[in-house]
Amino acid sequence: MSQNHNKKIQIKYENAINYKPDADSDYFVSDLLQNHLKLRVLRSGSKVWVYDYIYRGKRKRHTFGTLAKERKGNGLTPAQARDLIHSICLTASRA
């Protein structure tokens, strides 16, 4: 059964590590605090960060990291992913 994740929520590490995969398809969880930031939950159970935006009328999606399996481990926590997207948006607005 497909999960409904159309609503934006504040992605918290404690919740994100427990998002369950959907056997039928990947799904996205949109972050409430940072526009364009989504966590993609793959059918395999892996979780990757995605920068999702519209450029010249076309949707663009760039995967830029995985969800950290531990707070201090490899990968990005939600706070780190937000900081990265925030800096990308600032740089783009100054160009």
N, C-alpha and C positions, 0 to 999 in steps of 0.2 A: 504494500500500500504506500502510495506516495505521501510524503510529509509536506505540509504547507508552511513555507517560510517566507511568505511575501512581505510580512510586516518587518519593519526595522526594529532591532533590539540592541541594547548595549551588550556587545559580546564580552563576556567575562571569562577569564581563563578557567575558573572552576566549572563553568557550564560547557565551554567549548571542548574540553577534553572528553566530555561524556556525550557529545552529539553522536547519535547512532547513524550508521550508513543506511541508505535505502537500497534494497536489493534491485530495484527497477531502474534507478537513475541517480546521478549526482544531483546535489542541490546546493543552493547558496543561502547563506545567512548574512543579511545586510546589517552593518553596524549603524547604530543610532547616533553615535558621537562623531563619526568621521565619514563625511560623504565619500562615495566611490570605493569604500572599503568593504570587501565581502570575504567571508570564509567559505571556501568550497569544500563540501564533504563528499568525498569520492565513494563510489560503491565498495571499493576495497577497504574503506575505513580510514584512509589517509585524509589529512586536512591541510589545505593549502590556502595561502592568502592571495587574493586577487584584487587588482586595481581595475575597476570597471567604470568606464566613462564614455561619453559621446564626443567624437571629433569629426567635424564637418558632416554631421548628420549620420555617422556610422558608429555603431557600438564597437568599442575596443576593450579587450580584456587582457591584462598582463599578470601572469602569475609571478610572484616575487619572493616566495618563501613558504616554509611549512610552519604549522603550529608547533611550538616547542612542546616536547613530550614531558618536560619538567620545567619549572619556572626558570632555572638557571642553566638549562641544557641547550643543545643545538636547536635552532629554529627561533621563531619570533612569538612572543606573548602578544596578546591583543594591544597592550599599551605600546609596545615597540612597533607593531605594525601601524598603529595610528600615527605615531611620531614620524615614521618613514613616509607615509602618504601625505601628511601635513607638510613636510619639507618639500616633497615633490610638487605639491600644489602651489606652494609659495614660490618655488623656483620657476615654475611654468608661468605664473602670473607676472613675474618680473621680466620675462623674456620678450 
